Amino acid sequence: MAYEELLEDPVIQKYLHELVGPTGMPVAAAPPDGEVTDEELAEDLGLELNDVRRALFILYENDLATYRRLRDEDSGWLTYLWTFQYDNIPEKLEEEMERLLDALEERREYEMDNEFYLCEQDSIRFEFGEAMDFGFECPNCGSELVSMDNIQLVDAMDERIEELREELNLATQAEA
């Protein structure tokens, strides 16, 4: 198979698993060379046809598979011939990393811009305004809300942001 080396990478395996789930993973992990029908895949892999079709559609939505339709002249039935397009997986992973970086930076800003209070009994976190509205008492159990230090969370985000920036070859915050 043309994609064997690519599919040995655990990061790519995890990415595909996240996309198609455990029932679709046999479809994603064993792309045939050339065109194949969904019925052939289901039979070869011993899977339900609906599971195969679901996985193929997800791969199609993520630009990892394409299809062409053939109409049977006699019956009028459509046959879909699928081709796997895994060459762009590295770009797709990079896009996912960029989305994650954006989300982490946005969440970090939220964590830095707000003051939080915690109900230690129910483990519920409140923003300052909410805590003030409740008179600094938990609306669930009535216990006192205590000021929460989220510096460990922010530090963990900073580490992950820095790792992502390095992986994406972006300038670090200190350099920017």
KOLZA-763292 format. One line per 3 residues: number of its first residue (from 1); their letters; for each residue x, y, z of C-alpha. Coordinates in nm, 4 decimals. Layout:
N
NUM) a) X Y Z  ... $
END
This chain:
176
1) may) 0.0000 0.0000 0.0000  0.1120 0.3521 -0.0740  0.0275 0.4882 0.2710 $
4) eel) 0.1828 0.2224 0.4974  0.4644 0.4431 0.6303  0.2288 0.7344 0.6893 $
7) led) -0.0188 0.5138 0.8779  0.2527 0.3803 1.1102  0.2807 0.7243 1.2725 $
10) pvi) 0.0876 0.7171 1.6030  -0.0088 1.0841 1.5647  -0.1728 1.0126 1.2301 $
13) qky) -0.3418 0.7026 1.3709  -0.4854 0.9107 1.6541  -0.5972 1.1821 1.4108 $
16) lhe) -0.7810 0.9286 1.1950  -0.9314 0.7638 1.5042  -1.0605 1.1011 1.6234 $
19) lvg) -1.2196 1.1594 1.2834  -1.3899 0.8268 1.2146  -1.4119 0.6696 1.5611 $
22) ptg) -1.3491 0.3076 1.6528  -1.6053 0.1610 1.4110  -1.4637 0.3529 1.1146 $
25) mpv) -1.0995 0.2995 1.2008  -1.0638 -0.0252 1.0020  -1.1734 0.1691 0.6923 $
28) aaa) -0.9326 0.4571 0.7569  -0.6409 0.2344 0.8584  -0.6544 0.0073 0.5533 $
31) ppd) -0.6905 0.2272 0.2471  -0.6689 0.0203 -0.0702  -0.4669 0.1368 -0.3671 $
34) gev) -0.6899 0.2664 -0.6427  -1.0668 0.2808 -0.6469  -1.2956 0.0674 -0.4348 $
37) tde) -1.6699 0.0557 -0.3704  -1.8186 0.0860 -0.0245  -1.9682 -0.2626 -0.0666 $
40) ela) -1.6259 -0.4099 -0.1451  -1.4751 -0.2413 0.1599  -1.7534 -0.3653 0.3855 $
43) edl) -1.7097 -0.7197 0.2601  -1.3277 -0.7149 0.2750  -1.3229 -0.5678 0.6266 $
46) gle) -1.6217 -0.7596 0.7628  -1.8015 -0.4395 0.8607  -2.1571 -0.3157 0.8333 $
49) lnd) -2.2143 -0.1205 0.5126  -2.3499 0.1807 0.7055  -2.0344 0.1967 0.9193 $
52) vrr) -1.8170 0.1910 0.6072  -2.0267 0.4596 0.4395  -2.0174 0.6780 0.7497 $
55) alf) -1.6360 0.6512 0.7687  -1.5980 0.7218 0.3966  -1.8221 1.0279 0.4196 $
58) ily) -1.6216 1.1648 0.7157  -1.2976 1.1089 0.5244  -1.4550 1.2834 0.2238 $
61) end) -1.5636 1.5813 0.4367  -1.2053 1.6148 0.5582  -1.0549 1.5945 0.2078 $
64) lat) -0.9030 1.2538 0.2775  -1.1142 1.0613 0.0259  -1.2781 1.1344 -0.3065 $
67) yrr) -1.5361 0.9502 -0.5088  -1.6778 0.9303 -0.8556  -2.0223 0.8065 -0.9466 $
70) lrd) -2.1079 0.5557 -1.2140  -2.4649 0.4953 -1.3254  -2.5610 0.1451 -1.4329 $
73) eds) -2.7174 0.1792 -1.7799  -2.9746 -0.0973 -1.7189  -3.0859 -0.0451 -1.3591 $
76) gwl) -3.0072 0.3243 -1.3153  -2.8345 0.2460 -0.9841  -2.5422 0.4638 -0.8823 $
79) tyl) -2.2141 0.3065 -0.7821  -1.9613 0.5147 -0.5876  -1.5946 0.4435 -0.6467 $
82) wtf) -1.3811 0.5727 -0.3613  -1.0172 0.6781 -0.3667  -0.8215 0.7624 -0.0535 $
85) qyd) -0.6240 1.0894 -0.0539  -0.3930 1.0717 0.2466  -0.1160 1.2866 0.0976 $
88) nip) -0.2584 1.5980 0.2634  -0.2787 1.4538 0.6171  0.0282 1.6518 0.7311 $
91) ekl) -0.1367 1.9778 0.6202  -0.4613 1.8760 0.7922  -0.2721 1.8064 1.1142 $
94) eee) -0.1035 2.1445 1.0904  -0.4440 2.3124 1.0495  -0.5687 2.1277 1.3589 $
97) mer) -0.2627 2.2409 1.5536  -0.3220 2.6014 1.4468  -0.6871 2.5801 1.5596 $
100) lld) -0.5752 2.4349 1.8919  -0.3170 2.7098 1.9342  -0.5774 2.9795 1.8660 $
103) ale) -0.8202 2.8217 2.1127  -0.5519 2.7886 2.3818  -0.4393 3.1484 2.3392 $
106) err) -0.7995 3.2671 2.3619  -0.8615 3.0547 2.6733  -0.5373 3.1773 2.8337 $
109) eye) -0.6500 3.5358 2.7807  -0.9862 3.4530 2.9435  -0.8093 3.2943 3.2408 $
112) mdn) -0.5809 3.5963 3.2813  -0.8613 3.8535 3.2447  -1.0941 3.7030 3.5042 $
115) efy) -1.0917 3.6354 3.8756  -1.2411 3.3048 3.9861  -1.3998 3.1660 4.3007 $
118) lce) -1.4426 2.8021 4.3869  -1.6869 2.5950 4.5859  -1.4479 2.3422 4.7327 $
121) qds) -1.7301 2.1060 4.8292  -1.8977 2.0853 4.4852  -1.5871 2.1745 4.2787 $
124) irf) -1.7764 2.4432 4.0889  -1.5897 2.7461 3.9597  -1.7481 3.0904 3.9316 $
127) efg) -1.6327 3.4160 3.7770  -1.6089 3.7093 4.0174  -1.9392 3.8605 3.8989 $
130) eam) -2.1263 3.5340 3.9463  -1.9709 3.4811 4.2890  -2.0701 3.8312 4.3894 $
133) dfg) -2.4279 3.7744 4.2657  -2.4469 3.4668 4.4895  -2.3052 3.6557 4.7865 $
136) fec) -1.9902 3.4388 4.7652  -2.1992 3.1343 4.8630  -2.2405 2.8262 4.6462 $
139) pnc) -2.5930 2.8162 4.5016  -2.5867 2.4335 4.5219  -2.4683 2.3651 4.8745 $
142) gse) -2.4453 2.7065 5.0435  -2.0787 2.6747 5.1357  -1.8446 2.9721 5.1097 $
145) lvs) -1.6794 3.0412 4.7737  -1.3040 3.0897 4.8051  -1.0731 3.2806 4.5769 $
148) mdn) -0.9137 3.0458 4.3255  -0.5574 3.0764 4.2038  -0.5454 2.9558 3.8428 $
151) iql) -0.1728 3.0144 3.7887  -0.1018 2.6403 3.7469  -0.3634 2.6210 3.4731 $
154) vda) -0.2196 2.9291 3.2998  0.1347 2.7895 3.3312  0.0240 2.4590 3.1755 $
157) mde) -0.1398 2.6516 2.8910  0.1773 2.8561 2.8423  0.3817 2.5350 2.8124 $
160) rie) 0.1418 2.3830 2.5595  0.1208 2.7081 2.3620  0.4999 2.7220 2.3460 $
163) elr) 0.5184 2.3564 2.2306  0.2629 2.4205 1.9568  0.4392 2.7373 1.8452 $
166) eel) 0.7676 2.5451 1.8196  0.6040 2.2611 1.6262  0.4468 2.5133 1.3906 $
169) nla) 0.7747 2.7069 1.3618  0.6155 3.0289 1.4861  0.7972 3.3020 1.6764 $
172) tqa) 0.7753 3.2596 2.0525  0.5961 3.5143 2.2658  0.9268 3.6393 2.4035 $
175) ea) 1.0599 3.6947 2.0500  0.7399 3.8530 1.9180 $
END
